[in-house]
Amino acid sequence: MIYRFPLSDVIIEITEEKHFVNTPEYSDEWMQISQTEFSLTIDDIAHYYVRAGKLIQITPSPKASKPSIELYLNGSVYGAVLHQRMILPIHGSCFNFNGTGIMVCGESGAGKSTVTASFCMNGSDFLTDDVSPIVFNNGKPQIWAMSDRIKLWGDSLEQLKQEKDGLHQIDHETEKFYYPMDSDKGTVFPLNQIFLLAKHTLPEVKFEELAGVEKFTSLRNEIYRWEFLQGMPQTEASYFSALALISQSVKVCKVFRPEVIHIDEFRLELETFLYTSSPVE
């Protein structure tokens, strides 16, 4: 069986024998982690083993569907591959707005993917969803566009006036779907602005620009599967300088979003901010 995965140079093998990390730096009941090895067991789904950022071995459960296996493959396992390669993955979605590289991060349910989809359905260019790899060119952070679909809830599709009929449902237990997006997969684009979304109870959208230690710490908290770094000291050390470079050249703004606001209204608030505020040079 062929499984969908963002990186074409990774070998994916289906095995009956489960492989584990020889000498883990960190382990718990689900995973084992060292600098070059990673294993993850998800009951009734699959066992995954990753080595050196180049090899993935999957031992599927007989009960598991292909979409459920791919969900973890393109999530935690993808994150482990990037960590092993020391490519900084940020938990956010990205798009190109009038030549400005935008990343949308934030707490679960704040609307990262929905905001990104709304911008892209109104003229922006899609770059990434959920896992956003960051590479560097002459010390400047670049978004590595490795996505060609975006995950959206059923109610988000309704707000975006999109039909869910014909879309691939991520699993049978949730109303979440993959929505195909046009993308120049494999290209890189400068990262200029990061929005950190947070819900609040006030009726209006509020913007708070971050600086100094708060800015650095907020970026650190957005590393995708940061908990894996407990077993990867070399990767964690490399990310310190990467986050420092992002802090120096990228504007980071916390956006307080009312709990009830239509996506189009929220997008227009963000657009106004972008038109009236210049990114860090």
Protein Blocks (a to p, Z undefined) as FASTA:
>chain_A
ZZddfblkbccdddfbdcddfbacbdcfkbccdfkbccdddehiaccddehhlaccdddd
fkbcfklmmmmmmmmmmmmmmmmnopacdddddddeehiacddeddehilpmmmmmmmmm
nopacfbehiacdddeehiacdddfbfbdcddfklmmmnopafehpacfblkbccddddd
dddehiacddfbdcdddddfbfbdcddddehjllmmmmmmmpghkllmmmmmklmmmmmm
mmmmmmmmpccddddddfbdcfklmmmmmmmmmmmpccdZZ
